[in-house]
Amino acid sequence: MNFASDNVTGVAPEIAQALTAAADGTAMPYGNDPWTAKLSKRLCEVFETEVEVFPVATGTAANALALWQCVPPFGAVICHEDSHINTDECGAPEMFTGGAKLVGLPGADGKMSPDAVDAAIRRTGFRPIHRVRPSVLSLTQATECGTVYGLDEIAALAEVARGHGLTVHMDGARFANALVSLGCSPADMTWRAGVDVLCLGATKNGAWAAEAVIFLRPGLAGDFAERRKRSGHLLSKSRFVSAQVLAYLEDDLWRRNAAHANAMARRLADGLAALPGVDPGAPPAANMVFPILPDGLREGLRARGALFLDWPAERPGKVRLVTSHATRADDVDAFLEAARALSDARA
Ligand SMILES: Cc1ncc(COP(=O)(O)O)c(C=O)c1O
């Protein structure tokens, strides 16, 4: 009953097999290997356009390096106040960009509105030279609140950003969960809606440690290769990162894994909604559920071995339950059964 995160899991068998297969023999280092070449080609097909691809090992590196490429040291990144880049990367975006400012905006359900973004860009950049230059709008898809921006919402935000000359970055640590939730194509959820650079996550959805920075606009990648190397994120044995992402895309594994994770979240949410005193929160759009559990129930569940985080700290009783490609229906049912038994005992 480990619902603490979607990175508590192991590796999808298909990806483990791909890693084992890649372990045999020699290959040129630093991305000059057949797996990396194949991955670039494959991602052009998947995104239906010419993309430039840079595999890295962590989501924080992907975000920070992508931002470094797109923001000057005197620039600003407009983002949600709860975004991972703003709250959970220990200042990596600020460090790699050489001190660019992150401007965190409030917004219900982890989402920013076009009006708020427009106002923030005007406010932040209204005295050039004296104030930082708004340079990037960063969206997280699916959001840190487990919601998903609709295609029209992404397009509206991107239109505002581009109207002011900003580049649009998408933190896609849970990209596949959002993709299956919307039932759209990767192209629709990115460049067709105005996204310029995507950090595609695979680690949370079945990979061992693999993300890809994907530049969707010609010329935008610029000096990214040097930045990745300079920061120590060009793996000499890059073939193992690329092999993971290739296997992730093969036979739609990414979509299948994400569909399973999302279905497990719905199963959890439906079960919680039937319990007295539990506010199940909004129906999950992706693979996270944020119920409010009464006092006693949280501790009782933890005493029975369930793992989950209090979320956020300032809302008493609110917790975060995350499902994954590896969540078993039996674990969801065991959690619900324990919650039911504890609720009955309290009634
Ligand atoms: C929205 C989001 N972005 C990026 C990351 C990057 O994670 P890491 O650097 O741990 O791979 C995470 C991980 O929790 C995340 O939730």
The ligand as a Tripos MOL2 file, in Angstrom:
@<TRIPOS>MOLECULE
LIG
   16    16     1     0     0
SMALL
NO_CHARGES

@<TRIPOS>ATOM
      1 C1          6.1550   17.7350  -11.6640 C.3       1 LIG1
      2 C2          7.5400   17.1900  -11.4900 C.ar      1 LIG1
      3 N1          8.5250   17.6620  -12.2580 N.ar      1 LIG1
      4 C3          9.7770   17.2060  -12.1810 C.ar      1 LIG1
      5 C4         10.1080   16.2160  -11.2870 C.ar      1 LIG1
      6 C5         11.5430   15.8070  -11.3200 C.3       1 LIG1
      7 O1         11.9930   14.8780  -10.5570 O.3       1 LIG1
      8 P1         13.4280   14.2570  -10.2730 P.3       1 LIG1
      9 O2         14.4450   15.3040  -10.3700 O.co2     1 LIG1
     10 O3         13.2510   13.7300   -8.9100 O.co2     1 LIG1
     11 O4         13.6400   13.2000  -11.3080 O.co2     1 LIG1
     12 C6          9.1120   15.6890  -10.4380 C.ar      1 LIG1
     13 C7          9.4120   14.6550   -9.4110 C.2       1 LIG1
     14 O5          8.8010   14.5370   -8.4010 O.2       1 LIG1
     15 C8          7.7950   16.2070  -10.5490 C.ar      1 LIG1
     16 O6          6.8030   15.7550   -9.7630 O.3       1 LIG1
@<TRIPOS>BOND
     1     1     2 1
     2     2     3 ar
     3     2    15 ar
     4     3     4 ar
     5     4     5 ar
     6     5     6 1
     7     5    12 ar
     8     6     7 1
     9     7     8 1
    10     8     9 2
    11     8    10 1
    12     8    11 1
    13    12    13 1
    14    12    15 ar
    15    13    14 2
    16    15    16 1
@<TRIPOS>SUBSTRUCTURE
     1 LIG1         1 GROUP 0 **** ****
